[in-house]
């Protein structure tokens, strides 16, 4: 019948070409979809695990859930033919090498832990992969399980193609990035230090400047007004101080009140709606102490009032977010996330806060600034890959976010968030479009091959 169609006339020849062209496109689409299904199946399996910190156990320093998450990663990497190693539950790695065992090694640094969720606020189940309206939803789909799964499949693809490599390529996945990066600190103490690192846990085109991060507590004595009128006060989560609280609870004058806001990442406090601010505004009528807290800490002019309004060209502006509070004995303890530009000294900042507010301060955790010149070979490599993959010629950017790039030498964050794209990380309905997810696969595959050519 096909022979008959081909010789009938020019019109039928056109039909034949169209039919067969569409069949080819349909077949190609099926193959493309099958590849995606494998990757998305892995992503769903990983998202289902509630990878949140729990009480430490043997060989599980961050709890059972993180142990289960790490076991999934190691088993999947082994299934794909990669060499694996369990770093005593702190981290695990999957390594690809078809070269000399003594060849230099570079690493991709990703993390498997996530921040908590308020499940009632999500429009879809947070701990599962949901494909809706062209977007992929789930806690960790961007930060950072999605990129970890993509990198696993990038290594699998390189292995399956038997691509000859100059380096060993190691995908290191940690279990404590959101709560202090103890995982990578442990790695740095006991394992091989890579020649250089890529960190898919920030923004494109790449990050060459990360602010210092300080988590600290302000403690102050309760006043008579507080003791008389307020029986209970609590907001935020002390284990994840990088999340803006969306709920604050108080019992005042025998009335239980709940204040609602919008969660968000502490590196961009203006993008969230801090529930604690609303609570302190209401409670200021009962206590001079609370009135002072509201005046100094719960408004967009707080930095100026505290005389800590630092900024510089290399790293941007200081940001501050009040993310946890509770009463312990006769004191109110307030915990903050602060992102410090290069020009801000942490000790001087705390002195100025103590001067403006009668309190004591205590540093809970501190990460130093990171700055790499944009003309460095590593930064220029990432800019080249991004330009050739997207057609966009952009300069590296600054961030208030903190990544694993601080934990190991010669490391730069590269993606996964595209410019001007909202992903809702650390917020409800975290998501990435299917289109941009596919771009990750292409960009990171090219980045690995380009990095393998370098000798940094």
N, C-alpha and C positions, 0 to 999 in steps of 0.2 A: 504493500500500500504506500509506503514511503517513496518507492520508485515512481509510482503513478503520480504522486503529488509533485515530485520534482520535475516531471516532464510536462505536466498539464499546461501551465502557462506561468508567466512572470508573477501573477498575483498569488498563485498557489506556492510558488517558490518562496515568496515573502512570508507566507503563513508558516511554511516549514521552518524557515530560519528563526522566526519569532518563537515558535513552539519549542524548538530545540534549545534556543538561547535561554528561554525561561526555565527549561528543565535543568540546564547547567547551573543557572543562578539558584534554583531551588535546592539542587544537590549541594552546592557550595554553602548555602545557608544552613542546611542540615549539619554539615560538618562543623561549621562555625558554632552552631548551637550546642552540638555534642561536646565540644571543647569547653564551652562555658558551663555546661551542666556539671562536668567534672569539678571545675573550680568552685562553682557555687555550691555543689554538694559538700565539698570540704569546708567552705566558709560557714555553711549552715551548721555542720557538725561542731565547729569550733564556737560559733555564737551561742549555741544551746547551753554550753557550759557556763555557769555563773562564776566567772573568774574574778572573784572578789577576795580580799584578804580575810583570813580566819586565824584561829589560834594555831600556833606552830606545833608540828608533830615531827616524829622522826622522819628524816629525809623529805620533809615538807615544811620548810621554814616559814612559808606564808599560808599554810593550811591545806586541808584536803582538796578544796576546789582548785587551787592553783596547781597542786600535784597532779590532779586529773587533767588539767589543761596542758601541762607540760608533757605528760605521758602521751596525750593525743598527738602533739607536735612531733615528738620523737618517733612514735610508731608510724606516722604518716611519712615522715622523711625517710625512714628505713624502708618502707614499702616502695618508695620512689627510687631506691637504689643509692641513697646518699649515706655517707658515713655520719654517725651520730655520737653524741656524748652528753651525758647527764651530769650537770654541775651541782650535784648534791641537792637538787630541788630549787636552787637559786636561779638557775638558767639552764638552757640546753642549746646545743648547736647541731646544725646539719652542714656537712662540708662536701663540696664537689671538687674533685681533682682528677685530671687525667695526665698530670705531669709528675715531675720528680717530687717525692715526699718532702724534700728539702726546699721546694720552691717557695717563694715569698707568699704570704697570705694576706688578702684583704677581706674585710667583713662588711656585712649588712647587719645593722642593729635594729631589731624590732622588739616590741613587748607584747605579752599575752594577757596581762591584767587589764582590767577596765575600772572605770569609776562606777559608783552605785547609781541606782535609778529609783525614781518614784513611779512605780508601775501604773498608778492611777492617772498619771499625767500623760502617759504615752497613748497615742492613737492606735498603736499596733503592739503586739507582744514584744518587749524589748530583747528577750533572750531567745531569739530565733531570727532567721533571715526571711524578710518579707519583701517580695517584688511587687511594687504598687506604682502605677502611673509612670513607669519608666525609671523608678528609683529603687535602690536597694536599702532597706532599713534594718537596723539592729544595733544594740549596744556593742561598740567595738568595730563596726563595719569600716570605719575610717580610722579610729584611734584605739587600737592599732592592729587588730586582728585581720582586717581586710588586706592591708599591705603585707602582713606576714604570710598570709596564704598566697597572695600574688607572687611574692618573692620565692616561696617554695616551688611554685609551678614554673617560674622563670628558670630556676636551677634544674628542674626536671626536664624542661625543654632543651636546655643547653646540653644536658647529659644525653638525652635521647638522640640529639643531632650529632653526638660525638664530636662536638666542637673542641678543637685543640686550644688549650689554655696555657698562659704563662704563669698564672697564679693558682694557688688554692683559694677557693671562694667559700667563705664560711658565713652562714646565716645564724646569727646568735639571737636567741629569743629569751628575754628576761621575764621575771615574774613579779617585779615590784617597782616598775617605773612610776606608777601613779602615787606611790607612797614613800618615796625616798631613794629609789634606785639602788637599794642595798644589793640587788642581784648583780648589777654590773660592777659595783665596787668589789664584790666578792670575786667576780671574774678577773678583774684587774690584778688581784692579789695572787691568784692561783693558776691562771691559764695564759696561753700565748697571746701576746699583744700584736694586733694586726699592724700591717704597714700603714694602712689608712682605712677609713670607714665611711660608709654611706648610711644615713639614718632616714628612712622613709616615714617620718613622724612630725612633719611641720607643713611647710608651704613650698610650692613652686614659685619661681624657677629654682631657688635654693636659698638657704639662710646662712649669712656670714656673720650675724651678730645676734647673740642671745643675752638678754638682761640677766643680772644676778637675781636669784630667787631666795627670799628670806621668809620663813614661817616663824612667827614669834607670838608670844602671849603677853598681854597687858593685864596686870592684876591690881585690883583696888579694893579698899575696905568698903563694905556696905554702909550706907547712911541710914538715919532713923526713918526717913520717908520710905526707903526700900524695904526695910525690915517690917514696917507697919503695914504696908499695902501689897507687897509682892511675895507670894509664897513659893513660886516656882517659875523658872525661866530656862529655856533651852532652845538652841538652834544650831544647825549645821552638823558636821561629822568631823570629829577630831582626827580621824584616820585619813581623811582626804581633804586637806585644807586648800586644795586648788579648785574647789567647786563652790560657786556662789550659792548660798542657801535659798531654797525656794519655799521653805516652811519655817516658821518660828512659833513656839508655843510658850504661853505664860499663864499663870494663875494670879490674877490681881483682884483684890477685894472679893475673894471667894468665887470669882467668875473665871472660867477657863476660856481662853481666847486662842485662836489660831490665825496667824497672819500668813498670807500667801504671796509669793513672788514668782520669778522665773529664774531657774537655774542657768548656769553658764560657766565658762572657763574663766578662772580668776585672772588670766593674762589680759583679758578684755572686760574689766568690770562694768564698763558702760553698756555692754551688750546684754547684761543680765538685769534682773530686777530684784534687789536684795530684800528678802522678807524681814531681815533683822532691822533694817532702816525703818520700816513701817511699824514694827513693834516698839522700837525705842522712841519713835515720835509719839506714839500713844502713851507710853509709860512716863514720858517726861513730865507730865502733870503731877505725878506722885512723888518724884524724887529729884532733888538737885543734882545728885550724881548722874542719874539717867539723862537729865536735861543737858549736862555737860558732855556726856558721851554722844548724845545725838548731835550736839553743836559741833564737836570736834571730829567725829569719825563717820557721820552718816549723811554726808552731802558732798557734792562735786567740788566744793572749795576746800575740803578738808586738808589737802596737801599744803595749801597756802597758809591756812590757820595754824598748822603745826610747824610751819617753816621748813618743809621738806620737799618743796616743789622743784626737784632736780630734773634736768634734761641735758642732752648733748646730741651732737650730730651723728656720732657713731652708733648710738644705741637707743635713742629716743627718750621718752618721758618716764618718770616714776609712776607706777600705779599701785594702788592699795585697795584691798578688799577684806571686809570684816566677815569671816566665814564660819566662826564657831563661838558659842558662848554658853556658859553654865555657872552656877553658884556652887562653890566648894567651901564648906564651913561658913566663915563670915566674909568671904571675898567673892567678887565677881571676876571671872576669868574670861577674857576676850582674846580670841586667836585670829591672826591676820595672815593673809598672803600678800607679800609685797614684791614687786618686780623693780629691780634697781638698775638704773643706767650706770655706765662706767664712772660718771662723775660723782656718784653717791657712795659715801662710805657708810657701811652698815652700822658701825658703832656710833658715828656722829648722828645718824638718823634716829637711833634709839634714844640718845641723849636729848635730842630736841623734842621727842615725844614725851619723855619723862619731865622735861622742863615745862611743857605746855599743859600737861595733865598729871596730877598727883598720883603716881602709880609706880609700880616696878615692872620691868620688862625682862623677858627671858627668850633667848633664841632657841627654837625647837629644831630647825634645820636650815642650812644655808648652802646654796650652790653659787659658785663664782661666775662672773661674766665670761662669755666666750666671744672672741672677735677674731676673725680671719680675714686678711686682706682680700678684696674681691679679685685682685690680679693673681692670686695664688693658683697653681696648676689644678688643684682639686676643684676649686670654685669654678674656674674657667671650663673645666671638663663638663661639669653639670650644666652650666649655661649653654654650652655647645649642644649637648644632648637635647635639652629642652627646646632650644631654637630650631634644631633640625626636625624634631618630632612634632612641633606645634606651629612653626612659622612665626612665633613671637620672640622678638629680641628684647629681653628684659634684664634689668640689673638685679643683683641679689638684694634680699630684703632683711629688715630687722624684725625681731620678734620678742614679745614678752614671754613666750612659751619656753619651757625648758625641755631639752631632749637628751638622749643618750650621748649626743656629741660632746658633752662636757666630761663624760666618764672615761673616754679613751682618747689617746692623742691622735691628731691629724684626722678629725672627723667633721663632716658637714652634713646638715639635714637637707634632704632633697625630696620635696613633696611630702604627703600625697595630695594636699588641698590645692586646687587651682585658684588663680586670682579671681576675686569677686564672686566666689561660689560659697554659698552657705551650706555647711555640713552638720551643724548642730552638735558638734562634739561637746561632751560634758553636759549636754542638755537633752531634753526629750526629743524623740524621733530623729536620732542620729541617722544620717543617710548620705548616699553618694549616687549619682545618676549612673545608669547602666553604661551610657556613653563614656563617662569619665572613668568608670571602672575598667572598661576595655582599653582606654588610653594608658592606664597604669601598666597593663601588661606589655604594651608596646614600648613605653618610655623606659621602664625598668629593665626590660630585656636589652634594649640598646645601651643603657647606662652600664650594665654589667660588662658587656662586650667592649665598650669604650674604656672602662676602668682597667680591664685586663691588658690593654695596650700600653698603659702608663707605667712609669717607673718613678714613683714619687719618693 
